[in-house]
Amino acid sequence: MSETTTDEKTAGFSLEERAAMKARAAEIKAEARKGGSKAAKDEASVLEKIAEMAEPDRALAERLHALIAEAAPDLAPKLWYGQPAYARAGKVVCFFRSGQVDKERYSTFGFSTEARLDDESGLWPTSFALTHLSAEGEARIRELLARASG
């Protein structure tokens, strides 16, 4: 584990966490200023953010975006903490976090509490490490999206 200097942390938050919070604040301000079709602008913002990503995260995010649009068309794309997310009635259901942006060794695809993936066992997945997207991975995501949308 690497040591963190005082300059790298402020009030318990890393530089990456602070940047994500600032990005989310800017998103909220931008949403308040926007006129016209919010859905179209939100999707354009997500696609723009995906286009800015370096490979392989860009390819992962593009494939997830297409998969979510196909498997859960009721979810609307929007930025959440500066990264792609998909919401129902304005509340985020699932999201993608770029490992490169977060300075982590893998990206993450996850679900919020809005997904309602609750399992009788009392244990269920809320996020997954993502390094590539296989056919098996896509099938698992489709299954989880169906449960989250149901």
C-alpha positions in Angstrom: 0.0 0.0 0.0 1.5 3.4 -1.0 1.7 6.2 1.5 -0.5 9.2 0.8 0.9 12.7 1.5 -1.1 15.5 3.0 -1.1 17.2 -0.4 -2.7 14.1 -2.0 -5.5 13.9 0.6 -7.8 16.6 1.9 -10.4 15.8 4.6 -10.1 12.1 3.9 -10.7 12.3 0.1 -8.1 11.4 -2.5 -7.4 13.7 -5.4 -9.4 11.4 -7.7 -12.4 11.4 -5.3 -12.2 15.2 -5.1 -12.1 15.5 -8.9 -15.1 13.2 -9.2 -17.1 15.3 -6.7 -16.1 18.5 -8.6 -17.2 16.8 -11.8 -20.6 15.9 -10.3 -21.1 19.4 -9.0 -20.4 20.8 -12.5 -22.9 18.3 -14.0 -25.6 19.4 -11.6 -24.9 23.1 -12.5 -25.0 22.3 -16.2 -28.3 20.4 -15.8 -29.8 23.4 -14.2 -28.7 25.7 -17.1 -29.7 23.4 -19.9 -32.6 24.1 -22.1 -34.2 21.9 -24.8 -34.2 18.1 -24.7 -32.5 17.1 -21.5 -32.4 13.4 -22.6 -30.6 14.2 -25.9 -28.1 16.5 -24.1 -27.4 13.9 -21.4 -26.8 11.2 -24.0 -24.5 13.5 -26.0 -22.6 14.3 -22.8 -22.1 10.5 -22.1 -21.0 9.8 -25.6 -18.6 12.7 -25.4 -17.1 11.4 -22.1 -16.8 7.9 -23.6 -15.0 9.4 -26.7 -12.5 11.1 -24.4 -11.5 7.8 -22.7 -8.3 6.0 -23.6 -8.3 2.4 -24.9 -9.3 -0.1 -23.7 -11.8 1.7 -21.5 -13.3 3.5 -24.5 -14.1 0.2 -26.2 -15.6 -1.2 -22.9 -17.7 1.9 -22.4 -18.9 2.0 -26.0 -19.9 -1.7 -25.8 -21.7 -1.2 -22.5 -23.5 1.8 -23.8 -24.8 -0.2 -26.8 -25.6 -3.2 -24.6 -27.6 -1.2 -22.0 -29.5 0.7 -24.8 -30.5 -2.6 -26.3 -31.2 -4.6 -23.1 -32.7 -1.8 -21.0 -34.1 0.9 -23.2 -35.9 2.4 -20.3 -32.6 3.5 -18.8 -31.5 7.0 -19.8 -27.8 7.8 -20.1 -26.4 10.6 -18.0 -23.1 11.6 -16.4 -22.7 10.7 -12.7 -19.5 11.8 -10.9 -18.1 12.5 -14.3 -18.5 9.1 -15.8 -21.3 7.2 -17.8 -24.4 6.1 -15.9 -27.9 5.0 -16.8 -30.9 6.1 -14.9 -34.7 5.6 -14.5 -36.7 8.6 -13.5 -33.5 10.5 -12.9 -32.1 8.0 -10.4 -29.0 6.1 -11.4 -29.5 2.3 -11.8 -26.1 1.3 -13.2 -22.8 2.9 -14.1 -19.4 2.5 -15.6 -16.2 3.7 -13.9 -13.0 4.0 -16.0 -10.1 2.4 -14.3 -7.7 4.7 -16.1 -9.6 7.8 -15.0 -9.8 6.5 -11.4 -6.2 5.4 -11.6 -7.1 1.8 -10.7 -5.9 -1.4 -12.3 -9.4 -2.2 -13.7 -12.6 -0.5 -14.6 -15.9 -1.1 -12.8 -19.5 -1.8 -13.9 -21.9 -1.4 -11.1 -25.4 -1.0 -9.9 -26.9 1.4 -7.4 -29.6 0.5 -4.8 -32.2 1.6 -7.4 -31.4 -1.6 -9.3 -33.2 -3.7 -6.7 -31.0 -6.8 -7.3 -31.8 -8.0 -3.8 -31.4 -11.8 -3.4 -33.1 -14.0 -0.8 -29.6 -15.2 0.3 -28.9 -11.7 1.6 -25.9 -11.5 -0.7 -25.9 -10.1 -4.2 -23.5 -8.3 -6.6 -23.4 -4.5 -6.8 -20.3 -4.0 -8.9 -17.9 -5.9 -11.0 -14.2 -5.5 -12.0 -14.1 -5.2 -15.8 -11.0 -5.7 -17.9 -12.7 -7.0 -21.1 -16.2 -7.9 -22.1 -16.6 -11.6 -23.2 -19.9 -13.1 -24.5 -20.3 -14.7 -21.0 -19.8 -11.2 -19.4 -22.4 -9.7 -21.8 -24.9 -12.4 -21.0 -24.4 -11.8 -17.2 -24.9 -8.1 -17.7 -28.1 -8.7 -19.7 -29.4 -10.9 -17.0 -28.7 -8.3 -14.3 -30.2 -5.5 -16.4 -33.4 -7.6 -16.8 -33.6 -8.0 -13.0 -32.7 -4.4 -12.4 -35.4 -3.2 -14.9 -38.1 -5.6 -13.6 
